[in-house]
Amino acid sequence: MTLECKTCSELTRDSKKKSIVESLTDIIIGFVMYLPINFFILPMFAGEIANQEIMGFLQITAIFTLVAFVRKYAVRRWFSKMRF
């Protein structure tokens, strides 16, 4: 059983639209989230940054990676439940 071309085209277009909206939403949420995170996290590591200590850099990277993973997961789950 195959779908009509019109249906396939509509699904592709909707999927692309949904992907664009999801990406833009993720970027905006990330921007808003990282402003206060930068404000609080980076001063905590000012000494490590000034001394160029690798462990400080790895800790900062781990924090930002964890936040990004949780944010991306939440946005993806949110959009998978939405109907466009």
C-alpha atoms as one frame of an Amber mdcrd trajectory, in Angstrom:
protein
   0.000   0.000   0.000   1.491   3.356  -1.041   0.655   6.910  -0.177  -0.436
   9.335  -2.845   2.236  11.789  -4.021   0.230  14.706  -2.649   0.206  13.141
   0.824   3.955  12.421   0.664   4.642  15.984  -0.396   2.537  17.383   2.437
   4.273  15.165   5.004   7.695  16.256   3.773   6.737  19.926   3.819   5.220
  19.641   7.299   8.236  17.735   8.541  10.585  20.415   7.198   8.475  23.168
   8.725   8.388  21.352  12.050  12.171  20.855  11.955  12.769  24.543  11.282
  10.434  25.609  14.083  12.043  23.078  16.449  15.552  24.296  15.598  14.648
  27.961  16.053  12.896  27.199  19.334  15.923  25.266  20.571  18.262  28.145
  19.645  16.104  30.755  21.380  15.679  28.645  24.516  19.431  27.942  24.539
  20.259  31.641  24.237  17.931  32.568  27.092  19.225  29.704  29.263  22.916
  30.396  28.741  22.801  34.085  29.644  22.291  33.414  33.379  24.387  30.235
  33.240  27.326  32.244  31.886  26.728  34.910  34.515  26.925  32.404  37.393
  29.218  29.625  36.128  32.049  31.525  34.479  32.902  33.687  37.528  33.150
  30.483  39.595  35.947  29.366  37.263  37.687  32.737  36.842  40.893  31.506
  38.475  41.032  28.364  36.363  40.396  30.386  33.210  43.082  32.943  34.091
  45.604  30.192  34.865  44.521  28.177  31.796  43.996  25.034  33.869  42.765
  22.123  31.771  40.604  20.663  34.569  38.702  23.936  34.878  38.085  23.959
  31.138  36.893  20.355  31.233  34.512  21.102  34.098  33.041  24.108  32.277
  32.679  22.029  29.114  30.965  19.226  31.054  28.476  21.666  32.597  27.598
  23.254  29.260  27.364  19.858  27.539  25.034  18.498  30.221  22.781  21.559
  30.023  22.718  21.346  26.207  21.857  17.640  26.293  18.976  18.129  28.734
  17.684  21.144  26.777  17.859  19.351  23.428  16.203  16.235  24.829  13.367
  18.266  26.373  12.750  20.283  23.204  12.818  17.153  21.029  10.320  15.328
  23.297   8.098  18.425  23.425   8.013  18.691  19.628   7.446  14.970  19.143
   4.220  15.327  21.138   3.042  18.360  19.158   0.825  18.069  16.114   1.481
  20.450  13.236
